[in-house]
Amino acid sequence: MIEEVKKIISEEFFIEMEEITEESDLRNDLGIDSLAATQLILDLEKKYNIRISEEEAVKLKKFSDVINILNEKVKKNEQWD
């Protein structure tokens, strides 16, 4: 999943995959502003068939935060399948 998300960010925001680490700050290190973050969330929701609430979205500061919430949401989805 990590590599898939890196690829999405890389392609959507023209960032080299090597520049994206678990500790990358979405805004400061990757230049993803609030509008771009909204687009990223929509892309991830579509790809992984999940829903990220506004309350959850505002907590996404680092790349690792994105991965953690995706793991949590995908795991919950698998339990319902």
C-alpha positions as a printed NumPy array, in Angstrom:
array([[  0.   ,   0.   ,   0.   ],
       [  2.832,   2.42 ,   0.8  ],
       [  4.23 ,   2.238,  -2.711],
       [  0.757,   2.612,  -4.24 ],
       [  0.101,   5.778,  -2.237],
       [  3.545,   7.15 ,  -3.071],
       [  2.775,   6.563,  -6.743],
       [ -0.563,   8.386,  -6.472],
       [  1.098,  11.37 ,  -4.787],
       [  3.983,  11.318,  -7.236],
       [  1.747,  11.302, -10.297],
       [ -0.882,  13.711,  -8.962],
       [  1.521,  16.316,  -7.575],
       [  4.665,  15.763,  -9.693],
       [  6.813,  14.721,  -6.746],
       [  9.578,  12.152,  -7.107],
       [  8.669,   8.972,  -5.23 ],
       [ 12.113,   8.975,  -3.593],
       [ 11.269,  12.314,  -1.936],
       [  8.277,  10.802,  -0.132],
       [  9.136,   9.215,   3.21 ],
       [  6.985,   8.148,   6.125],
       [  7.982,  11.321,   7.961],
       [  7.322,  13.66 ,   5.012],
       [  5.081,  16.543,   6.037],
       [  2.36 ,  16.835,   3.425],
       [  2.38 ,  20.631,   3.377],
       [  5.953,  21.601,   4.236],
       [  7.919,  18.798,   2.576],
       [  5.623,  17.832,  -0.302],
       [  3.855,  21.14 ,  -0.964],
       [  0.373,  19.644,  -0.675],
       [ -1.927,  22.498,   0.347],
       [ -5.468,  22.063,   1.655],
       [ -7.03 ,  21.997,  -1.817],
       [ -4.52 ,  19.427,  -3.042],
       [ -5.033,  17.4  ,   0.15 ],
       [ -8.756,  17.31 ,  -0.576],
       [ -8.037,  15.929,  -4.037],
       [ -5.654,  13.357,  -2.573],
       [ -8.311,  12.222,  -0.096],
       [-10.881,  11.89 ,  -2.884],
       [ -8.416,   9.841,  -4.934],
       [ -7.662,   7.556,  -1.994],
       [-11.332,   7.142,  -1.096],
       [-12.068,   6.083,  -4.649],
       [ -9.094,   3.742,  -4.969],
       [ -9.628,   1.983,  -1.639],
       [-13.433,   2.26 ,  -1.463],
       [-13.34 ,   4.013,   1.906],
       [-14.632,   7.221,   3.468],
       [-12.376,   9.69 ,   5.321],
       [-14.325,  12.18 ,   7.426],
       [-13.415,  15.857,   7.71 ],
       [-12.376,  15.236,  11.319],
       [ -9.999,  12.528,  10.186],
       [ -8.752,  14.53 ,   7.207],
       [ -7.566,  17.492,   9.307],
       [ -5.367,  15.105,  11.293],
       [ -3.437,  14.041,   8.19 ],
       [ -0.196,  15.97 ,   8.55 ],
       [  2.464,  13.468,   7.526],
       [  2.641,  10.727,   4.923],
       [  2.634,   8.193,   7.764],
       [ -0.708,   9.605,   8.962],
       [ -2.18 ,   8.9  ,   5.531],
       [ -0.866,   5.332,   5.547],
       [ -2.125,   4.719,   9.082],
       [ -5.661,   5.852,   8.343],
       [ -5.746,   3.885,   5.103],
       [ -4.62 ,   0.739,   6.905],
       [ -7.298,   1.271,   9.536],
       [-10.075,   1.945,   7.005],
       [ -9.144,  -0.873,   4.638],
       [ -8.917,  -3.321,   7.536],
       [-12.423,  -2.31 ,   8.685],
       [-13.737,  -2.781,   5.14 ],
       [-12.239,  -6.275,   4.977],
       [-14.003,  -7.22 ,   8.208],
       [-17.341,  -6.4  ,   6.609],
       [-16.671,  -8.386,   3.435]])
